[in-house]
Amino acid sequence: MKETKRIYKIEEGKKICGVCGGLAEYLNIDPTIIRVIWGVLAFAYGTGIVLYFICAIVFPPKSEVVRKEAKARVINEDKEEEEKDEK
């Protein structure tokens, strides 16, 4: 089964809401780079500030994403076992 990439907010190591850290994990880069880019956008007519808080509302926390993926994995394993038993 292919592992899908998910975007989320981090809880550990966050500075404000965890958006930059989660985005950095998704893009596999240093969170400091994301924070600097976001800071520059904040001074560009406030775009970064608005975008940050929209992301803070929309992005789920990492713990929620991990919990849902684990639950989906268990369900898929159960289905595979049922299919093997039927054969």
N, C-alpha and C positions, 0 to 999 in steps of 0.2 A: 504494500500500500504506500502511495506517495505521501510524503509529509508536506502539508501545506503551510505556507508562511502566514502568520496572523499578525496584525498590528494591534498594539495595546499600550496601556499606561503601565509603567513600572511602579512598584510600591517601595522597593528597597533602593536607596540611593537617589531618590527623587529630590528635586530642588523646590519646585512649586507643586505641580500636579502629576509629574512623571511623564508628560507627553514627549519631551525631548529625549529622555532615556529610552522610552519605548520605540520611538521613531528611529533612534540610533541602532537599537538591537535589530529592528526590521531591515534597515539598510546595511547593517554590519559595519558601522563606522563608529568613531569615537563620539560620545555624547557631547563633548565640548565643542566640536565642530557644529553640531546641530544647534547648540545653545547660542553660539556666536552668530550663526545665520539668522536665528530667530530674533536675536537682539538687534541686528541690522534692520530686519523687517519691521521691528517695533518702532524704529525711528522713521520708517518710510510711510508716513501718513497714518500710522497706527495699524497698518495691515497685520503685522505680526501679533499684536495684542489680541485683536479680534479673532484671527485665525487660531491662536493658541487656545483661547477659551472655548471656541467651537470644538476643537479637537479634544479638549479636556472633558467636554460633555459627551461627545460621540464615542471616543475610544473606550473600550471596556478595560477594567483592571486586569493585569496579567493573571492573577489568581483565578479569576472567573474563566478566562480563556483556557487555562491549563485544566481546570475542573471539567469543562465541557468536552475538551479533547479526550480526557481520560474516560469519561462516561461514554463517548462515541466509540472509543477503542474497545471497551468492554462489550458494548452492544454488537459491534462487528465480529468480535471473537465468538460471542454466543451464536450469532447467525451462521458463522462458518462451521461451528460444531454441529448445529442442527442439520445443515446441509450434508455434512459427512455422515451423520447418523441415518439420514434418509436414503443414502446410497447404499 
